[in-house]
Amino acid sequence: MQIRPLYDRIIVRRLEQQRQTASGIVIPDTASEKPEQGEVIAVGSGRLLQDGSVRPLQVKSGDRVLFGKYSGQAVKIDGEEYLVMREEDVFGVIEDSAQLKKAA
């Protein structure tokens, strides 16, 4: 599957959360909420500004992001569900603590 979002849109695949509590109780799919974290699959070229220039996006493919519960538009491509959203719908990028320690 090749998809290229336009302008400041990004394609995100939701990351599944753990479906079992610490005490071992399994949470059924119908009772669990949709995850609010995802992996960026593709990004657009950037936000088109009023002066005609393009501002590049802050997120890139492979980033883990945090977004609102009702953010984006769900689409199915090749049987898999993705979210199409604008970069402004992303609250932040989740940094891996192991990578941060290596950089320090």
C-alpha distances in whole Angstrom, upper triangle without the diagonal:
4,6,10,13,16,19,20,17,15,12,14,13,17,19,21,25,27,28,32,35,37,40,37,37,33,32,30,27,29,31,29,27,24,23,24,22,18,16,15,11,11,14,16,19,21,24,26,30,33,34,31,30,26,26,24,22,24,21,18,15,16,19,20,21,24,24,26,26,25,23,20,18,16,13,11,8,8,11,10,12,12,15,15,18,20,22,25,24,23,27,26,24,25,27,27,31,31,29,32,35,34,34,37
4,7,10,13,16,17,15,13,11,13,14,18,20,23,26,29,31,34,37,39,42,39,39,36,34,33,29,31,33,31,29,25,24,24,22,18,16,14,10,9,12,13,15,18,21,23,26,29,30,27,26,23,23,21,19,21,19,16,13,15,18,20,21,23,23,26,26,25,22,19,18,17,14,13,10,11,14,13,14,13,15,14,17,19,20,23,23,22,26,25,23,25,26,27,31,31,29,31,34,33,32,36
4,6,10,13,14,12,10,8,12,13,17,19,22,25,29,30,34,36,38,41,39,39,35,33,32,29,30,32,29,27,23,23,22,20,17,15,12,9,7,9,10,13,15,18,20,23,26,27,24,23,20,21,18,17,19,17,14,12,15,17,19,19,21,21,23,23,22,19,16,15,14,12,12,9,12,14,13,13,11,12,11,14,15,16,20,20,20,23,23,22,24,25,26,30,31,29,31,34,33,32,36
4,7,10,11,9,9,8,12,14,18,21,24,27,30,32,36,38,40,43,41,40,37,35,34,31,32,34,31,28,25,24,23,21,18,15,12,10,7,7,7,9,12,14,16,20,23,24,21,20,16,17,15,14,17,15,13,11,15,16,18,19,21,20,23,24,22,19,16,15,16,14,15,13,15,18,16,16,13,13,11,13,13,14,18,18,18,22,22,21,23,25,26,30,31,28,30,33,32,31,34
4,7,8,6,6,7,11,14,17,20,23,26,30,31,35,37,39,42,41,40,37,34,33,30,31,32,29,27,23,22,21,19,16,15,11,10,7,6,5,8,10,12,13,17,20,22,19,18,15,15,13,12,15,13,12,12,15,16,18,17,19,18,20,21,19,16,13,13,14,13,15,13,17,19,17,15,12,11,8,9,10,11,15,15,15,19,19,19,22,24,26,29,30,28,29,33,33,31,34
4,6,6,8,10,14,17,20,23,26,29,33,34,38,40,42,45,44,43,40,37,36,33,34,35,32,29,25,25,23,22,19,18,14,13,10,8,5,7,8,9,10,14,17,18,15,15,12,13,12,12,15,14,14,14,18,18,20,19,21,19,21,23,21,17,14,14,16,15,18,17,20,22,20,19,15,14,10,11,10,11,14,15,16,20,21,20,24,25,28,31,33,30,31,35,34,33,35
4,6,9,12,15,19,21,24,27,30,33,35,39,40,42,45,44,44,41,38,38,34,35,36,33,30,26,25,23,22,20,19,15,15,12,8,5,5,5,5,7,10,13,15,12,11,8,9,9,9,13,13,13,15,18,18,20,18,20,19,21,23,21,17,15,16,18,18,21,20,23,25,23,21,18,15,12,11,9,10,12,14,15,18,19,19,23,24,27,31,32,29,30,34,33,31,34
4,7,10,13,17,19,22,25,27,31,33,36,37,39,42,42,41,38,36,35,32,33,33,30,27,24,22,20,19,17,16,13,14,11,7,5,7,5,5,8,11,14,16,14,13,9,9,8,7,10,10,11,13,16,15,17,15,17,15,17,20,18,14,13,14,17,17,20,20,23,25,22,20,16,14,10,8,6,6,8,10,11,15,15,16,19,21,24,28,29,27,27,31,31,29,31
4,7,10,14,16,19,22,24,28,30,33,35,37,40,39,38,35,33,32,29,30,30,27,24,21,20,17,17,15,14,11,11,9,6,5,8,8,8,11,14,17,19,17,16,13,12,11,9,11,10,11,12,15,14,16,14,15,14,15,17,16,12,10,11,13,14,16,16,20,21,19,16,13,10,7,5,4,6,9,10,11,14,15,15,19,21,24,27,29,27,27,31,31,29,32
4,6,10,13,15,19,21,25,27,30,32,34,37,36,35,32,30,30,26,28,28,25,22,19,17,15,14,11,10,7,8,6,4,6,10,10,11,14,17,21,23,20,19,15,14,12,9,11,9,9,9,11,11,12,11,13,12,14,16,15,12,9,11,12,12,15,15,18,19,16,14,10,8,6,6,6,6,10,10,10,13,14,13,16,18,21,24,26,24,25,28,28,27,30
4,7,10,13,16,19,23,24,28,30,32,35,34,33,30,28,27,24,25,26,23,20,17,15,14,13,10,9,6,5,5,6,9,12,13,15,18,21,24,26,24,23,19,18,16,13,14,11,10,9,11,11,12,11,13,12,15,16,15,12,9,10,10,10,11,11,14,15,12,10,7,6,5,7,9,10,13,12,11,15,15,14,16,19,21,24,26,24,25,29,29,28,31
4,6,9,12,15,19,21,24,26,28,31,30,29,26,24,24,20,22,23,20,17,13,12,11,9,6,5,4,5,7,9,12,16,16,17,21,23,27,29,27,25,22,20,18,14,14,11,11,9,9,9,9,9,10,10,12,13,13,11,9,10,9,10,12,12,15,15,11,9,6,5,6,8,10,11,13,11,10,13,13,12,14,16,18,22,23,22,23,26,27,26,29
4,6,9,13,16,18,21,23,26,29,27,26,23,21,21,18,20,21,17,15,12,10,10,9,5,5,7,7,10,12,15,19,20,21,24,27,30,33,31,29,25,24,21,18,18,14,13,11,10,11,10,10,12,12,14,14,14,12,11,12,10,10,11,11,13,12,9,7,5,6,9,11,14,14,17,14,13,16,15,14,14,17,18,21,23,22,24,27,27,27,30
4,6,9,13,14,18,20,22,25,24,23,20,18,18,15,17,17,14,12,8,6,7,6,4,6,9,10,13,15,18,22,22,23,27,29,32,35,33,31,28,26,23,20,19,16,16,14,12,12,10,9,10,10,12,11,12,11,11,12,10,12,12,14,15,14,10,8,7,8,11,12,15,15,17,14,13,15,15,14,14,17,17,21,22,22,23,26,27,27,30
4,6,10,12,15,17,19,22,21,20,18,16,17,14,17,17,13,12,9,6,8,6,5,7,10,12,15,17,21,24,24,26,29,32,35,37,35,34,30,28,25,21,20,17,16,14,12,12,9,10,10,12,14,13,15,14,15,16,14,15,15,16,18,16,12,11,10,11,15,16,18,18,19,17,15,16,15,14,12,15,15,18,19,20,21,24,25,25,28
4,7,8,12,14,17,19,17,17,14,13,13,11,14,14,11,10,8,6,9,8,8,11,14,15,19,21,24,28,28,29,33,35,38,40,39,37,34,31,29,25,24,20,20,18,16,15,12,13,13,14,15,14,16,16,17,18,15,17,16,18,19,16,13,12,13,14,17,18,21,21,22,19,18,18,18,17,15,18,17,20,21,22,24,26,27,28,30
4,6,9,11,13,16,15,14,12,11,12,11,14,13,9,9,8,6,9,9,10,13,16,18,22,24,27,30,30,31,35,37,40,42,41,39,35,33,30,27,25,22,22,20,18,17,13,14,13,14,15,14,17,17,19,20,18,20,20,22,22,20,17,16,16,16,20,20,23,22,23,20,18,18,18,17,15,17,17,19,20,22,23,25,26,28,29
4,6,8,10,13,11,11,9,9,11,11,14,13,10,11,11,10,13,12,14,16,20,21,25,27,30,34,34,35,38,40,43,46,44,43,39,36,34,30,28,25,25,23,21,20,16,17,16,18,19,17,20,21,22,24,21,23,23,24,25,22,19,18,19,20,24,24,27,26,27,24,22,21,21,20,17,19,18,19,21,23,24,25,27,29,30
4,7,10,12,10,8,6,5,7,8,11,10,8,10,11,11,14,15,16,19,22,24,27,29,33,36,36,37,40,42,45,48,47,45,41,39,37,33,31,28,28,26,24,23,19,20,19,20,20,17,20,22,23,24,22,23,23,25,25,22,20,19,20,21,25,26,28,28,29,26,24,24,24,23,21,23,22,23,25,27,28,29,31,33,34
4,7,8,6,5,4,6,9,11,13,12,10,13,15,14,17,17,19,22,25,27,30,33,36,39,39,40,43,45,48,51,50,48,44,42,39,36,34,31,31,29,26,25,22,22,21,22,23,20,23,25,27,28,25,27,27,28,29,26,23,23,24,25,28,29,32,31,32,29,27,26,26,25,22,24,23,24,25,27,29,29,31,33,34
4,5,5,5,6,7,11,13,15,13,11,14,16,15,18,18,21,23,27,29,32,34,38,41,40,41,45,46,49,52,51,49,45,43,40,37,34,32,32,31,28,27,23,23,22,23,23,21,24,26,28,29,27,30,29,31,32,29,26,25,26,27,30,30,33,32,32,29,27,26,26,26,23,24,23,24,25,28,28,29,32,33,34
4,5,7,9,11,15,17,19,16,15,17,19,18,20,20,23,25,29,31,34,36,39,42,42,43,46,48,51,53,52,50,47,44,42,38,35,33,33,32,29,28,24,25,23,25,25,23,27,29,31,32,30,33,32,34,35,32,29,28,29,29,33,33,35,34,34,31,29,27,27,26,23,24,23,22,24,27,27,28,30,32,33
4,6,9,11,15,18,20,17,16,19,21,21,23,23,26,28,32,34,37,39,43,46,45,46,50,51,54,57,56,54,50,48,45,41,39,36,37,36,32,31,28,28,26,28,28,26,29,31,33,35,33,35,35,36,37,34,31,30,31,32,36,36,38,37,37,34,32,31,30,30,27,28,26,26,27,31,31,31,34,36,36
4,6,9,13,16,18,16,15,18,20,20,23,23,25,27,31,32,36,38,41,45,44,45,49,51,54,56,55,53,50,47,45,41,39,36,36,34,31,30,27,28,26,28,28,26,29,31,32,33,31,33,32,34,34,31,29,28,30,31,34,35,37,37,37,34,32,31,31,30,27,28,26,27,28,31,32,32,34,36,37
4,6,10,13,14,12,12,16,18,18,21,22,24,27,31,32,36,38,41,44,44,45,48,50,53,56,54,53,49,47,44,41,39,36,36,35,32,31,27,27,26,27,26,24,27,29,31,32,29,31,31,33,33,29,28,27,28,29,33,33,36,36,36,33,31,30,30,30,27,29,28,28,30,32,33,34,36,38,39
4,6,10,12,10,10,14,16,16,19,20,22,25,28,29,33,35,38,42,42,42,46,48,51,53,52,51,47,45,42,39,37,34,34,32,29,29,25,26,24,25,25,22,25,27,28,29,26,28,27,29,29,26,24,23,25,26,30,31,34,34,34,31,29,29,29,29,26,28,27,28,29,31,33,34,36,37,39
4,7,8,7,7,10,13,14,17,18,20,23,26,28,31,33,36,40,39,40,43,45,48,51,50,48,45,43,40,36,35,32,32,31,28,27,24,24,22,22,22,19,21,24,25,26,23,25,25,27,27,24,22,21,23,24,27,28,31,31,32,28,27,27,27,27,25,27,27,28,29,31,33,34,36,37,39
4,5,6,7,10,12,14,18,19,20,23,26,27,30,33,36,39,39,40,43,45,48,51,49,48,45,43,40,37,36,32,33,31,29,28,25,25,23,23,22,19,21,23,24,24,22,23,23,25,25,22,20,19,22,23,26,27,31,31,32,28,27,28,28,28,26,29,29,30,32,33,35,36,38,39,41
4,6,5,8,9,12,15,17,18,21,23,24,27,29,32,36,36,37,40,42,45,47,46,45,41,40,37,34,33,30,30,28,26,26,23,22,21,20,20,16,18,20,21,21,18,20,19,21,22,18,17,16,18,19,23,24,27,28,29,25,25,25,26,26,25,28,27,29,31,32,34,36,37,38,40
4,6,8,10,13,16,19,20,23,25,26,29,31,33,37,37,37,40,42,45,48,46,46,42,41,39,35,34,31,32,30,29,28,25,24,22,21,20,16,17,20,21,21,18,20,20,23,23,20,19,17,19,20,23,25,28,29,29,26,26,26,28,28,27,30,30,32,34,35,36,38,40,41,43
4,7,10,12,15,18,20,23,26,27,30,32,34,38,37,38,41,42,45,48,47,46,43,41,39,35,34,31,32,31,29,28,24,23,21,20,19,15,17,20,22,22,20,22,22,25,26,23,21,19,21,21,25,25,28,29,29,25,25,25,26,27,26,29,29,30,33,34,35,37,39,40,41
4,7,9,12,14,16,20,22,24,27,29,31,35,34,35,38,40,42,45,44,43,39,37,36,32,31,28,29,27,25,24,21,20,18,17,16,13,15,17,19,20,18,20,21,23,24,21,19,17,18,18,22,22,25,26,26,22,22,22,23,23,22,25,25,27,29,30,31,33,35,36,37
4,6,9,12,14,17,20,22,24,26,28,32,31,31,34,36,39,41,40,39,36,34,32,29,28,25,26,25,23,22,18,17,15,14,12,9,11,14,16,17,15,18,19,22,24,21,18,15,16,16,19,19,22,23,22,19,18,18,20,21,20,23,24,26,28,29,30,32,34,34,36
4,6,9,11,14,16,18,21,22,25,28,28,28,31,33,36,39,37,36,33,31,29,25,25,22,23,21,20,19,16,14,12,11,10,7,9,11,13,13,12,15,16,18,20,18,15,12,12,12,15,16,19,20,20,16,16,16,18,18,18,21,22,24,27,27,28,31,32,33,34
4,6,8,11,14,16,19,20,23,26,26,26,30,32,35,37,36,35,31,29,27,23,22,19,20,19,17,16,12,11,9,9,9,8,10,11,13,14,13,16,17,19,21,19,15,13,12,12,15,15,18,18,18,15,14,14,15,15,14,17,18,21,23,23,24,27,28,29,30
4,7,11,13,15,18,18,21,24,23,24,27,29,32,34,33,32,28,26,24,20,19,16,18,17,16,14,11,8,6,6,6,6,9,9,11,13,13,16,18,20,22,20,17,14,13,11,14,13,15,15,15,11,10,10,11,12,12,15,17,19,22,22,22,25,27,27,29
4,7,10,13,15,16,19,22,22,23,26,28,31,34,32,31,27,25,22,18,17,14,15,14,13,10,7,6,5,6,9,9,12,11,12,15,14,17,18,19,21,20,16,14,12,11,14,13,15,14,15,12,10,10,10,9,9,12,14,16,19,19,19,22,24,24,26
4,7,9,12,13,17,20,20,21,25,27,30,32,31,29,25,23,20,17,16,12,12,11,10,8,6,5,7,8,11,11,13,12,12,14,13,14,15,16,18,17,14,12,9,9,11,12,14,13,15,12,10,12,11,10,10,13,14,17,19,18,20,23,24,23,26
4,6,9,11,15,18,18,20,24,26,30,31,30,28,24,22,19,15,14,10,10,8,6,6,5,6,9,11,14,15,16,14,14,15,14,15,16,16,17,17,14,12,10,10,12,12,14,13,16,14,11,13,12,10,10,12,13,17,18,17,18,22,22,22,24
4,6,7,11,14,15,17,20,23,26,28,26,24,20,18,15,12,12,8,7,5,5,5,6,7,10,11,15,16,17,14,13,14,14,14,16,15,17,18,14,13,10,9,10,10,12,11,14,13,10,13,12,10,11,13,15,19,20,18,20,23,23,22,25
4,7,11,14,15,18,21,24,27,29,26,25,21,20,16,14,14,10,8,5,6,8,10,11,14,15,18,19,19,16,14,15,14,13,14,13,14,16,12,12,9,10,10,12,13,13,16,15,14,17,16,14,15,16,18,21,22,20,22,25,25,24,28
4,7,10,12,15,18,21,24,25,23,21,17,17,13,11,13,10,7,5,8,10,12,13,16,16,19,20,20,16,14,15,15,14,15,13,16,17,15,14,11,11,10,11,12,11,15,15,14,17,16,15,17,18,20,23,24,22,24,27,26,25,29
4,7,8,11,14,17,21,22,19,17,14,13,10,8,10,8,6,6,10,11,13,13,15,15,18,20,20,16,14,15,16,16,17,16,19,21,18,17,13,12,10,10,10,9,13,13,12,16,15,14,17,18,20,24,25,22,24,27,27,25,28
4,6,8,11,14,17,19,16,14,11,11,9,8,11,10,9,10,14,14,16,16,18,17,20,22,21,17,15,16,17,17,19,18,20,22,20,19,15,14,11,11,9,9,13,14,14,18,17,17,20,21,24,27,28,26,27,30,30,28,31
4,7,9,12,16,16,13,11,8,8,6,7,11,11,11,12,16,16,19,18,21,20,23,25,24,20,18,19,21,20,22,21,24,26,24,22,19,17,14,14,12,11,14,16,16,20,19,18,22,23,25,29,30,27,27,31,30,28,31
4,6,9,13,14,12,9,6,5,4,5,9,10,11,13,17,16,19,17,19,19,21,24,23,19,17,19,21,21,24,23,26,28,25,23,20,18,15,13,10,9,12,14,14,17,17,17,21,22,25,28,29,26,27,30,30,27,30
4,6,10,11,10,8,5,5,6,7,10,12,14,16,19,18,20,18,20,19,20,23,22,18,17,18,21,22,25,25,28,29,27,25,21,18,15,13,9,9,10,13,14,17,17,18,22,23,27,30,31,29,28,32,32,30,32
4,7,8,6,6,5,7,9,11,14,16,17,20,23,22,24,22,23,22,23,26,25,21,19,21,24,24,27,27,30,32,29,27,24,21,18,16,12,12,13,16,18,20,21,22,26,27,30,33,35,32,32,36,35,33,35
4,6,5,5,6,7,11,12,15,18,20,22,25,24,26,24,25,23,25,28,26,23,21,23,26,27,30,30,33,35,33,30,27,24,20,18,15,14,14,18,19,21,22,23,27,28,32,34,36,33,33,36,36,34,35
4,5,7,9,11,14,16,19,21,23,26,29,28,30,27,28,26,27,30,28,25,24,25,29,29,33,33,36,38,36,33,30,27,23,21,17,17,17,20,22,24,25,27,30,32,35,38,40,37,36,40,40,37,39
4,6,9,11,14,17,20,23,24,27,30,29,31,29,30,29,30,33,31,28,27,28,31,32,35,35,38,40,38,36,32,29,26,23,20,20,20,23,24,26,27,28,32,33,37,39,41,38,37,40,40,37,39
4,7,10,13,16,19,21,22,25,28,28,30,28,29,28,30,32,31,27,25,27,30,30,32,32,35,37,35,33,30,27,24,22,19,19,19,22,24,26,27,27,31,32,36,38,40,37,36,40,39,36,39
4,7,10,13,16,18,19,22,26,25,27,26,28,27,28,32,30,26,25,26,29,29,32,31,34,36,34,32,29,26,23,21,18,17,18,21,22,24,24,25,29,29,33,35,37,33,33,36,36,33,35
4,6,9,13,15,16,18,22,21,24,22,24,23,26,29,27,24,22,24,26,26,29,28,31,33,31,29,25,23,20,18,15,14,15,18,19,21,21,21,25,26,29,32,33,30,30,33,33,30,32
4,7,9,12,14,17,20,19,21,20,21,21,23,26,26,22,21,23,25,26,29,28,31,33,30,28,24,22,19,17,13,12,13,16,16,18,18,18,22,23,26,28,30,27,26,30,30,27,29
4,7,9,10,13,16,15,18,17,19,19,22,25,25,21,20,22,24,24,27,26,29,30,28,26,22,20,17,16,13,11,13,16,15,17,16,16,19,20,23,26,27,24,24,27,27,24,27
4,6,7,11,13,12,15,13,16,16,19,22,21,18,17,19,21,22,24,24,26,28,25,23,19,17,15,13,10,7,10,12,11,14,13,12,16,17,20,23,24,22,22,25,25,23,25
4,7,10,12,10,12,11,14,14,18,21,21,18,17,20,22,23,25,25,28,29,25,23,20,18,16,14,12,8,10,12,10,12,10,9,13,14,17,19,21,18,18,22,22,19,22
4,7,9,7,9,8,11,13,16,19,19,16,16,18,19,20,22,22,24,25,22,20,17,15,14,12,11,8,10,12,9,11,9,7,11,12,15,18,19,17,17,21,21,19,22
4,6,6,9,10,14,15,19,21,21,18,17,19,20,20,21,20,23,24,21,19,16,15,14,14,13,10,14,15,12,14,12,10,12,13,15,18,19,16,17,21,20,19,22
4,6,9,10,14,16,19,21,21,18,17,18,18,18,19,18,19,21,17,17,14,14,13,14,14,12,16,16,14,16,14,11,13,14,15,19,19,17,19,22,21,20,23
4,7,9,13,15,19,20,21,19,18,19,19,19,19,18,20,21,17,17,14,15,15,16,16,14,18,17,14,16,14,10,11,11,12,16,16,14,16,19,19,18,22
4,6,10,12,16,18,20,17,17,19,19,20,21,20,22,22,19,18,15,14,15,14,15,12,15,15,11,13,10,7,7,8,10,14,15,13,14,18,18,17,20
4,7,10,14,15,17,15,16,18,18,19,20,20,22,22,18,17,14,13,15,14,15,13,15,14,10,11,9,6,5,7,9,13,14,13,14,18,18,18,20
4,7,10,12,14,12,13,16,16,18,20,21,23,22,19,16,14,12,13,12,12,10,12,10,7,7,6,4,6,9,11,14,17,16,16,20,21,20,22
4,7,10,12,10,12,15,16,19,21,22,24,23,20,17,15,13,14,12,13,11,11,9,6,6,5,6,7,11,13,16,19,18,18,21,23,22,24
4,7,8,7,9,12,13,16,19,21,24,23,19,16,13,11,12,10,11,10,9,6,5,5,7,9,11,14,17,20,22,22,22,25,27,26,27
4,6,5,9,12,13,17,19,22,25,23,20,17,15,12,13,11,12,12,11,7,7,7,10,13,14,18,20,23,26,25,25,28,30,29,31
4,6,9,11,12,16,18,21,24,22,19,15,14,11,13,12,14,15,14,10,11,11,14,16,16,20,22,24,27,27,27,30,32,32,33
4,7,9,10,14,17,20,23,21,18,15,13,10,12,10,13,14,13,10,11,13,16,18,19,23,25,27,30,30,30,33,35,34,36
4,7,9,13,16,18,22,21,18,14,12,8,9,7,9,11,10,6,8,10,13,15,17,21,23,26,29,28,28,31,33,32,34
4,6,9,13,15,19,18,16,12,9,6,5,4,7,10,10,7,10,13,15,16,18,22,24,27,30,28,29,32,33,32,35
4,6,10,13,16,16,14,10,8,5,5,6,10,13,14,11,13,16,18,19,21,25,27,30,32,31,32,35,36,35,38
4,7,10,13,12,10,7,6,5,6,9,13,15,17,14,15,18,20,20,21,25,26,30,32,31,32,35,36,35,38
4,7,10,10,8,6,5,6,7,11,14,17,19,16,18,21,22,22,23,26,28,31,33,32,33,37,37,37,39
4,7,6,5,4,6,9,10,14,18,20,22,20,20,23,24,24,25,28,28,32,33,32,34,37,37,37,40
4,5,5,6,7,10,12,15,18,21,23,21,22,25,25,24,25,28,28,32,33,32,34,37,37,37,40
4,6,8,10,14,15,19,22,24,27,25,25,28,28,27,27,29,30,33,34,33,35,38,37,38,41
4,7,10,13,15,19,23,24,27,24,24,27,28,27,27,29,29,33,33,33,35,38,38,38,41
4,7,10,13,16,20,21,24,21,21,24,24,23,23,25,26,29,30,29,32,34,34,35,38
4,7,10,13,17,19,21,18,18,21,21,21,21,24,25,28,29,29,31,34,34,34,37
4,7,10,13,15,17,15,15,18,18,18,19,21,23,26,27,27,28,31,32,31,34
4,6,10,12,14,11,12,15,16,16,18,21,22,26,28,27,28,31,32,31,34
4,7,10,12,10,11,15,16,16,19,22,24,27,29,28,29,32,32,31,34
4,7,8,7,8,12,14,15,17,20,23,26,28,27,27,31,31,30,33
4,5,6,8,11,13,14,17,20,23,26,28,27,27,30,31,29,32
4,5,6,9,10,11,15,17,20,23,26,23,23,27,28,26,28
4,5,8,10,12,16,18,22,24,27,25,24,28,29,27,29
4,6,9,12,15,18,21,24,26,25,25,28,30,28,30
4,6,8,11,14,17,20,23,21,21,24,26,24,26
4,7,10,13,16,18,21,20,19,23,25,23,24
4,6,9,13,15,18,17,16,19,21,19,21
4,6,10,12,15,13,13,17,18,17,18
4,7,9,12,11,11,14,16,15,17
4,6,9,8,7,11,12,12,13
4,5,5,6,9,10,11,13
4,5,5,6,9,10,11
4,5,5,6,9,10
4,5,5,6,9
4,5,5,6
4,5,5
4,6
4
